[in-house]
């Protein structure tokens, strides 16, 4: 994973890295792994809002905002997301459609 960099291109020291920058780098890396190489910050923010909406929608299945959501498939305008518990057991798999992304 590429860690956040400062203006001269060097990796930020851990003590200067805030959670938002680290999370952004992590999500960009995850999107690259599924073939989405040029994800913008706005798209990441949209994904995070949709993720929170989905975790609320599927809380009866045990999904919470602490659940891990993994992108396991990319479709034309949608993502397949697997939500797992702390034991890596699948709770629910859902397809997040582009038109459902909150903007």
C-alpha positions in Angstrom: 0.0 0.0 0.0 1.3 3.5 -0.9 1.3 5.6 2.3 0.4 9.3 2.1 3.2 11.6 1.0 4.1 15.2 1.7 4.6 17.9 -0.9 8.1 16.7 -1.7 7.0 13.2 -2.5 8.4 11.6 0.7 6.2 9.3 2.8 4.7 11.1 5.8 6.1 10.2 9.2 3.6 8.2 11.2 3.3 10.8 13.9 2.3 13.4 11.2 -0.2 11.1 9.4 -3.9 11.6 10.4 -6.4 8.8 10.1 -8.2 10.4 7.2 -5.0 10.4 5.0 -4.2 6.8 6.0 -7.7 5.7 5.3 -7.7 7.4 1.9 -4.4 5.7 1.0 -5.8 2.3 2.1 -9.0 2.7 0.1 -7.2 3.9 -3.0 -5.0 0.8 -2.7 -8.1 -1.4 -2.3 -9.7 0.1 -5.4 -6.5 -0.3 -7.4 -6.5 -4.0 -6.5 -9.9 -4.4 -8.2 -8.8 -2.4 -11.3 -9.9 1.1 -10.4 -6.7 3.0 -10.6 -7.8 6.7 -10.7 -10.3 6.9 -7.8 -10.9 10.5 -6.7 -11.3 11.7 -3.1 -15.0 12.5 -3.9 -15.5 8.9 -5.1 -13.9 7.6 -1.9 -16.2 9.8 0.2 -19.2 8.6 -1.8 -18.1 5.0 -1.2 -17.8 5.6 2.6 -21.2 7.2 2.8 -22.7 4.2 0.9 -20.8 1.8 3.2 -22.3 3.4 6.3 -25.8 3.3 4.7 -25.4 -0.4 3.9 -24.1 -1.3 7.4 -27.2 0.4 8.8 -29.5 -1.4 6.3 -28.0 -4.8 7.2 -27.6 -4.5 10.9 -30.2 -7.3 11.5 -27.7 -9.7 9.8 -25.0 -8.5 12.3 -23.4 -5.9 10.1 -22.2 -2.8 12.0 -19.9 0.1 11.1 -17.1 -2.0 12.8 -17.7 -4.8 10.3 -15.2 -5.2 7.5 -16.4 -4.7 4.0 -14.4 -6.1 1.2 -14.8 -5.3 -2.5 -14.9 -8.7 -4.0 -16.2 -7.8 -7.5 -16.4 -4.8 -9.8 -19.3 -4.6 -12.3 -20.3 -1.9 -14.8 -21.4 0.8 -12.3 -21.5 -1.3 -9.2 -19.4 -3.1 -6.6 -20.0 -6.4 -4.9 -19.1 -6.0 -1.2 -18.7 -8.8 1.4 -19.3 -7.8 5.0 -17.5 -10.0 7.5 -17.4 -10.2 11.3 -14.2 -10.2 13.4 -13.7 -13.9 12.7 -13.7 -13.3 9.0 -17.1 -15.1 8.6 -19.3 -13.6 5.9 -22.4 -11.8 7.3 -23.9 -10.7 4.0 -22.8 -9.9 0.4 -24.4 -7.0 -1.4 -24.0 -5.2 -4.7 -23.6 -1.4 -4.3 -25.0 0.3 -7.4 -23.7 3.6 -8.6 -27.2 5.2 -8.5 -27.4 4.3 -4.8 -24.3 6.2 -3.9 -25.2 9.2 -1.8 -23.8 12.4 -3.3 
